[in-house]
Amino acid sequence: MDEVYVHPHALEHGLTEDEILRAWSNFVKSQQRKCPRNDQCVRIGYGRTSTDAIQMIGITKPYGTLIVHALTPPQTKTLDELGIPRR
């Protein structure tokens, strides 16, 4: 399994590294983006509880995955991109 790292930029919205890594592992939907961003994976996952969905973007690197963005709640455009119905 690839190693997963959290870039400091992903922490800018107040989430902790542990919350982000937990959400990355406990994802509901994950999708590789299309060209020209095909090195990016967008995911929606859950942190500490099943109510705090987290939107994340990871970039595939030779050493593993680097999570560069994390935000809660997920943006509408990301939910649409992943085909997740809005509540």
Buried (B, 14 or more C-beta within 10 A) or exposed (E): EEEBBBBEEBBEEEBEBEBBBBBBEEBBBBBEBEEEEEEBBBBBBBBEEEEBBBBBBBBBEEEEBBBBBBBBBBEEEBBEBBEBEEE
